[in-house]
Amino acid sequence: MTTYIDHFIGGATVEGSSTRTGPVFNPATGVVQKEVRLGSVADVDTAVQAAAAAFPAWSEASLSKRQAVLFSFRELLNSRKGDLAEILTSEHGKVLSDAGGEIARGLEVVDFATSIPQLMKGEYSENVSTGVDVYTLKQPLGVVGIISPFNFPAMVPMWFFPLALAAGNTVVLKPSEKDPSAAIWMAELLTEAGLPDGVFNVVHGDKEAVDAILDHPVIQSVSFVGSTPIARYIYETAARNGKRVQALGGAKNHMLVLPDADLDLAADAAVNAGFGSAGERCMAISVLLAVDTIADDLVARIATRMSSLTTGDGRRGCDMGPLITGVHRDKVASYVDVASTDGATVVVDGRNPEVNGEDGGFWFGPTLLDHVPTSSTVYSDEIFGPVLSVVRVSSYAEGLQIINDSPYGNGTAIFTNDGGAARRFQREVSVGMVGINVPIPVPVAYHSFGGWKHSMFGDAKAYGPRGVEFFTREKAVTSRWLDPSHGGLNLGFPEHD
């Protein structure tokens, strides 16, 4: 009997009007475990109408009421995070420990959103003119849309919806159709936490549902994380329809290692950042820029560490799980052939790994490529898999130039013990998030996440202060009130000069 994953609209699961469905695999076995319903334009409209109907009451709810719902959601999620981790591993394939880390980073944003009374405070200027005061209000936008990717089905939605809800908006979320169950689980948990029906809705689907969100006249903003071509499309389409947009795109993150760096620290960081979550994350280090004098030593240390990694079922204590689909696995594998053709050296080949898992899983092991030319598509494309490319450079200046010439500008890192070089790097590099001896510089929740160049399109970065700004609009009020001395009766004290 087929198990279907339904939409969540108006506080309940619904089948929707479409008869189309899509397969949801267990990547560790290659078996289709469920079918997800692919929403139609009508299904998106039903969700939007539910959100619009819920908006007046939710936007007028007190800040303390909204805060209380988020506090309750946080406690429920924290107490049941193991259940959510199991869902993430079963549909995405990432190992349980990695799934737990994803949830923890999402919870950071929920924590930040619980401070919404402080975050919604406006400004006040008294007596800007005689008897005239000016102050600002922060108000919600209305119905907001969120389109999230497959690689972080819990964390990325939590980058957006806690702040959107805390600010008084209502939400329509379209999760990835590849691993959609986490979104439904969180929707049900929000309802248990006291969120009114219709405030948070989930519509599954593919491009039809995405386009319906982008075109719907009631939706006021769109938040997106995914590849650069889709991010550009989301931005251009939604902006043309008059919506606010934050569209976070792809990346090709570089890690520059200088000769004075601690090479053991750098090797550990390269392995952790290159192969964690099977490389399926936009902040993964995929290019290692090694200065010539230490490149051989560093590559050898990385290869030694890679030999101890285990690939397999994420529930078996392995270091790295499968890729999301067989098609994606084959695409990642094709880049190893390209690397050899382009003159790179395949130091560690992950195409036929030994695995602790079923034969049908979408397996691809950690892969290390050396002497990769910057002219190769292995260097320029976002592979989105556990492939680490080593590009050798002669100096800091050459490494910096390569990074700045990249069309992407999401994250980068430098490994050095020279404070002057680090300070110069953070000022000169054209990238939105910079790590100094930190390989994955994802900001904490009270700072904001987002890149530069083709890694980000739109009006605001995700979460943090910029996230609050994105999900609110400012209204300036200029007021004058008659002085009480202009009134009629006056029984004396107090007197006014």
C-alpha positions in Angstrom: 0.0 0.0 0.0 1.4 3.4 -1.1 2.0 6.0 1.6 1.3 9.5 0.5 2.7 12.7 2.0 -0.1 15.3 2.0 -0.1 19.1 2.1 -0.8 21.0 5.4 -3.3 23.8 4.9 -5.4 25.6 7.4 -4.2 23.5 10.3 -4.8 20.0 8.8 -3.4 17.6 6.2 -5.2 17.7 2.9 -4.7 15.8 -0.4 -5.2 18.8 -2.6 -6.7 18.9 -6.1 -3.8 17.5 -8.1 -3.4 13.8 -8.9 0.3 14.2 -9.7 2.8 12.6 -7.2 6.6 12.3 -7.0 8.8 9.5 -5.5 10.5 10.0 -2.1 13.5 7.7 -1.9 15.4 6.3 1.0 18.9 7.2 -0.4 20.6 4.6 1.7 18.6 1.8 0.0 17.5 3.3 -3.3 14.0 2.3 -2.6 10.9 4.5 -3.0 9.4 4.7 0.5 6.6 7.2 -0.1 4.9 9.3 -2.7 4.5 13.1 -2.2 1.6 14.9 -3.7 2.7 17.6 -6.2 0.5 20.7 -5.6 -1.3 22.5 -8.4 -1.9 26.2 -8.8 -5.3 25.7 -7.1 -3.6 24.0 -4.1 -1.2 27.0 -3.7 -4.1 29.4 -3.9 -6.0 27.4 -1.2 -3.0 27.7 1.0 -2.6 31.4 0.3 -6.2 32.0 1.0 -5.9 30.1 4.4 -2.9 32.2 5.3 -4.6 35.5 4.2 -7.7 34.6 6.3 -5.5 33.9 9.4 -3.4 37.1 8.9 -5.6 39.7 10.6 -5.9 37.9 13.9 -2.3 36.7 14.0 -0.8 40.1 13.0 -2.9 41.7 15.8 -1.9 39.1 18.4 0.3 40.6 21.1 4.1 40.2 20.9 4.0 38.2 24.0 1.4 35.8 22.5 3.6 35.2 19.4 6.6 34.9 21.7 4.9 32.3 23.8 4.1 30.1 20.7 7.7 30.2 19.6 8.9 29.3 23.1 6.5 26.4 23.1 7.6 25.3 19.7 11.3 25.5 20.7 10.7 23.3 23.8 8.7 20.7 21.8 11.3 20.6 19.1 14.2 20.3 21.5 12.5 17.4 23.3 11.7 15.6 20.1 14.7 16.4 17.9 15.7 12.8 17.7 12.4 12.0 15.9 13.1 14.8 13.4 16.7 13.6 12.9 15.4 10.2 12.0 13.1 11.7 9.3 16.0 13.7 7.9 18.3 10.7 7.7 15.6 8.5 6.1 14.8 10.9 3.3 18.0 12.9 2.8 20.5 10.3 3.7 22.8 12.4 6.0 24.1 10.7 9.1 22.2 11.1 12.3 24.8 13.2 13.9 24.8 15.6 11.0 21.0 15.7 11.1 21.2 16.6 14.8 23.6 19.4 14.0 21.2 20.7 11.3 18.4 20.9 13.9 20.6 22.6 16.4 21.5 25.4 14.0 17.8 25.8 13.1 17.0 26.0 16.8 19.4 28.9 17.1 17.2 31.0 14.8 14.1 30.0 16.8 15.9 31.2 20.0 16.7 34.5 18.2 13.0 34.9 17.1 11.8 34.5 20.7 13.3 37.9 21.4 10.9 39.5 19.0 9.6 42.1 21.5 13.0 43.6 21.5 13.5 43.2 17.7 10.2 45.0 16.8 11.0 48.2 18.7 10.8 51.3 16.6 12.5 54.7 17.1 11.2 58.0 18.5 12.3 61.6 18.0 10.6 64.2 20.2 10.0 67.8 19.3 11.4 67.6 15.7 9.4 70.8 15.2 7.5 72.7 17.9 5.0 70.2 19.3 5.7 67.7 16.7 7.1 64.1 17.3 8.2 61.5 14.8 8.3 57.7 15.5 8.5 54.5 13.5 6.5 51.3 13.6 7.5 47.9 12.4 4.6 46.0 10.9 4.3 42.6 9.2 4.1 42.2 5.4 1.2 39.8 5.2 1.4 36.3 3.5 5.0 35.3 2.8 6.3 32.5 0.7 9.3 30.2 1.5 10.8 27.8 -1.0 13.4 25.5 0.6 16.0 23.1 -0.8 16.6 19.3 -0.3 19.9 19.6 1.5 18.6 21.1 4.8 14.9 20.3 4.9 14.6 21.4 8.6 17.3 24.1 9.1 16.7 26.2 6.0 12.9 26.6 6.6 13.9 27.6 10.2 16.1 30.3 8.8 12.9 32.0 7.7 9.7 31.0 9.3 10.4 31.7 13.0 11.1 35.4 12.2 8.3 35.6 9.7 5.8 34.3 12.3 7.2 36.3 15.2 6.9 39.5 13.2 3.2 38.7 12.6 3.2 37.3 9.1 1.5 34.1 7.9 3.4 31.6 5.8 3.2 29.3 2.8 6.2 26.9 2.7 7.1 24.8 -0.4 9.7 22.3 0.7 11.8 20.2 -1.6 9.8 17.3 -3.1 12.8 15.1 -2.6 12.5 15.1 1.3 9.2 16.8 2.2 8.3 15.0 5.5 10.3 17.3 7.8 8.1 20.3 6.8 4.9 18.5 7.7 6.4 17.4 11.0 7.3 21.0 11.9 3.9 22.2 10.8 2.2 19.8 13.1 4.5 20.7 15.9 3.7 24.4 15.5 0.0 23.6 15.8 0.7 21.7 19.0 2.7 24.7 20.2 -0.5 26.8 19.9 -0.1 28.4 16.4 -3.6 29.2 15.1 -4.8 27.3 12.0 -3.8 28.8 8.7 -0.8 30.8 10.0 1.6 28.2 8.7 0.9 26.1 5.6 2.8 23.6 3.6 2.3 22.9 -0.1 4.4 20.3 -1.8 5.3 20.4 -5.5 7.6 21.1 -8.3 7.9 24.0 -10.7 4.2 24.4 -11.0 3.9 25.2 -7.3 6.9 27.4 -7.3 5.6 29.5 -10.2 2.2 29.7 -8.5 3.9 31.2 -5.4 6.0 33.6 -7.5 2.9 34.8 -9.4 0.3 34.9 -6.6 -0.8 38.5 -6.0 -1.4 38.0 -2.3 2.0 36.8 -1.4 4.2 39.7 -0.4 7.7 38.2 -0.2 9.6 35.1 -1.3 12.5 33.5 0.5 14.6 30.9 -1.3 17.8 28.8 -1.0 19.1 26.7 -3.9 21.2 26.8 -7.0 22.3 30.1 -8.7 20.2 29.6 -11.9 17.1 29.0 -9.9 17.8 31.8 -7.4 18.2 34.2 -10.3 14.9 33.0 -11.8 13.1 33.3 -8.4 14.5 36.8 -7.9 13.7 38.1 -11.4 10.2 36.6 -11.5 9.1 37.5 -7.9 10.6 41.0 -8.2 8.8 41.6 -11.5 5.6 40.8 -9.6 6.4 43.4 -7.0 7.5 41.1 -4.2 10.3 41.4 -1.8 12.9 38.7 -2.5 15.8 37.0 -0.7 17.2 34.4 -3.0 20.3 32.6 -1.8 22.1 30.9 -4.7 25.0 28.5 -5.2 28.6 28.6 -4.3 32.1 27.5 -5.0 33.8 28.1 -1.7 37.6 28.4 -1.5 39.9 27.7 1.4 43.3 29.4 1.1 46.1 27.7 3.1 49.3 29.8 3.6 52.7 28.3 4.3 52.7 29.4 8.0 49.4 27.6 8.7 49.0 24.7 11.1 48.8 22.0 8.5 47.1 19.4 10.8 44.4 21.9 11.6 44.0 22.8 7.9 43.8 19.1 6.9 41.2 18.4 9.5 39.2 21.4 8.4 39.4 20.5 4.7 38.1 17.0 5.4 35.3 18.2 7.7 34.2 21.0 5.4 34.6 19.1 2.2 32.9 15.9 3.0 30.4 16.7 5.8 26.8 16.1 4.7 28.4 14.4 1.6 29.3 17.8 0.3 25.7 18.6 -0.3 25.7 22.1 1.3 26.2 25.5 -0.1 28.9 26.3 2.5 31.0 23.2 1.8 34.7 23.8 1.0 35.0 22.5 -2.6 38.3 24.2 -3.6 41.5 24.1 -1.6 44.0 26.8 -2.6 47.4 25.5 -1.4 50.6 27.5 -1.7 53.1 25.5 -3.6 55.6 25.1 -0.8 53.2 23.2 1.5 50.9 21.7 -1.1 52.4 18.2 -1.3 52.5 17.9 2.5 48.9 19.2 2.9 47.5 16.9 0.2 49.2 13.9 1.8 47.7 14.7 5.2 44.2 15.1 3.8 44.5 11.8 1.9 45.6 10.0 5.1 42.6 11.4 7.0 40.2 10.4 4.2 41.3 6.8 4.4 39.7 6.6 7.9 36.3 7.8 6.7 33.4 5.4 6.4 30.6 5.8 3.9 27.2 4.1 4.5 23.8 4.1 6.1 23.4 7.2 8.2 21.9 5.2 11.0 24.9 2.9 11.4 27.4 5.3 12.8 29.1 6.1 9.5 30.9 9.4 8.8 29.2 10.1 5.5 25.9 9.0 4.0 24.6 8.6 0.4 23.8 11.3 -2.1 20.2 12.4 -2.5 19.3 10.6 -5.7 20.9 8.2 -8.2 20.8 10.8 -10.9 22.7 13.2 -8.7 25.2 10.5 -7.7 25.9 9.8 -11.4 26.4 13.5 -12.2 28.9 13.9 -9.4 30.8 10.8 -10.5 31.0 12.2 -14.1 33.2 15.1 -12.8 36.0 12.6 -11.9 36.2 11.6 -15.5 36.3 15.3 -16.5 39.1 15.9 -14.0 41.3 13.2 -15.5 40.6 14.5 -19.0 41.6 18.0 -17.9 44.9 16.9 -16.5 44.0 16.7 -12.8 45.3 13.9 -10.5 42.8 11.7 -8.9 44.3 11.2 -5.4 41.3 9.5 -3.8 38.6 8.1 -6.1 35.1 7.9 -4.5 33.3 6.3 -7.5 33.2 2.8 -6.1 33.4 3.1 -2.4 33.2 0.3 0.2 30.1 1.0 2.1 28.3 0.0 5.2 24.9 -0.1 3.7 22.6 -1.7 1.1 23.8 -2.3 -2.5 21.1 -0.1 -4.0 22.0 3.1 -2.1 23.1 6.2 -3.9 26.7 5.8 -2.8 29.7 8.1 -3.6 32.7 8.2 -1.5 35.0 11.1 -0.5 37.1 12.2 -3.5 40.3 14.2 -3.7 41.5 15.8 -6.9 44.9 17.5 -7.1 46.5 19.9 -9.7 43.0 20.9 -10.9 43.2 23.7 -13.5 40.9 26.7 -13.1 39.9 26.2 -16.7 38.2 22.9 -15.9 34.4 22.6 -15.2 35.5 20.6 -12.1 36.8 23.9 -10.7 34.1 26.2 -12.0 30.9 24.1 -11.5 29.1 23.7 -8.2 29.4 19.9 -8.0 27.4 19.6 -4.8 29.0 16.4 -3.7 32.0 15.1 -1.7 34.6 16.3 -4.2 37.5 18.4 -3.0 39.6 20.0 -5.7 43.2 21.2 -4.9 44.4 24.2 -6.9 48.0 25.1 -6.3 49.0 28.7 -6.1 52.3 30.5 -5.8 51.3 33.1 -3.2 48.6 34.8 -1.1 48.1 37.3 -4.0 47.4 34.6 -6.6 45.0 32.8 -4.2 43.1 35.9 -3.5 42.8 36.8 -7.1 41.4 33.3 -7.9 38.8 33.7 -5.2 37.8 37.2 -6.3 37.6 36.2 -10.0 35.0 33.5 -9.1 31.4 34.5 -10.0 30.4 33.1 -6.6 30.9 34.8 -3.3 29.2 32.8 -0.6 31.8 31.6 1.9 35.6 31.4 2.0 38.3 30.7 4.6 42.0 31.4 5.1 44.2 29.3 7.3 47.2 31.1 8.6 49.0 32.1 11.8 49.8 35.6 10.5 47.3 38.1 11.9 48.3 40.7 9.3 47.5 38.3 6.4 44.2 37.3 8.0 43.2 40.9 8.5 44.2 41.8 4.9 42.2 38.8 3.6 39.0 39.7 5.4 39.2 43.2 3.9 40.2 42.3 0.4 38.2 39.2 -0.4 35.0 39.7 -2.3 32.9 37.1 -0.4 30.0 37.6 2.0 31.1 35.2 4.8 34.7 34.8 5.8 36.4 32.3 8.1 39.8 32.8 9.7 41.0 29.3 10.6 37.3 28.4 10.5 36.3 26.4 7.4 32.6 26.9 7.4 31.8 30.5 8.5 28.1 30.2 8.9 27.1 33.1 11.2 25.3 32.6 14.4 21.6 33.4 14.5 22.0 37.0 15.7 24.1 37.8 12.7 22.8 37.4 9.1 23.6 34.7 6.5 24.2 35.5 2.8 26.8 35.8 0.1 27.9 38.2 -2.6 27.9 38.2 -6.4 26.0 35.2 -7.9 25.5 33.6 -4.5 22.8 36.0 -3.5 20.0 37.9 -5.2 17.5 40.2 -3.5 16.9 42.6 -0.8 18.2 41.1 2.5 20.3 38.3 3.9 18.7 35.4 5.9 17.9 35.5 9.6 19.5 37.9 12.1 18.9 41.6 12.0 18.5 41.6 8.2 15.9 38.9 8.5 13.8 41.0 10.9 14.0 43.9 8.4 13.0 41.6 5.5 9.8 40.4 7.2 8.7 43.8 8.4 8.1 47.1 6.8 8.7 50.4 8.5 6.0 53.1 8.9 7.0 56.6 10.0 4.4 58.6 12.0 4.6 62.3 12.4 2.2 63.6 15.1 1.1 66.8 16.7 -1.2 67.1 19.6 -2.7 70.3 21.1 -1.1 71.3 24.3 -3.4 70.8 27.3 -3.2 74.6 28.0 -5.4 75.1 25.0 -8.2 73.3 26.8 -11.2 75.0 28.4 -11.5 74.5 32.1 -8.5 75.2 34.3 -8.8 74.6 38.1 -5.4 76.0 38.8 -2.4 73.9 39.6 -0.4 72.8 37.7 0.6 76.0 35.9 2.4 76.2 32.6 4.9 78.9 31.7 
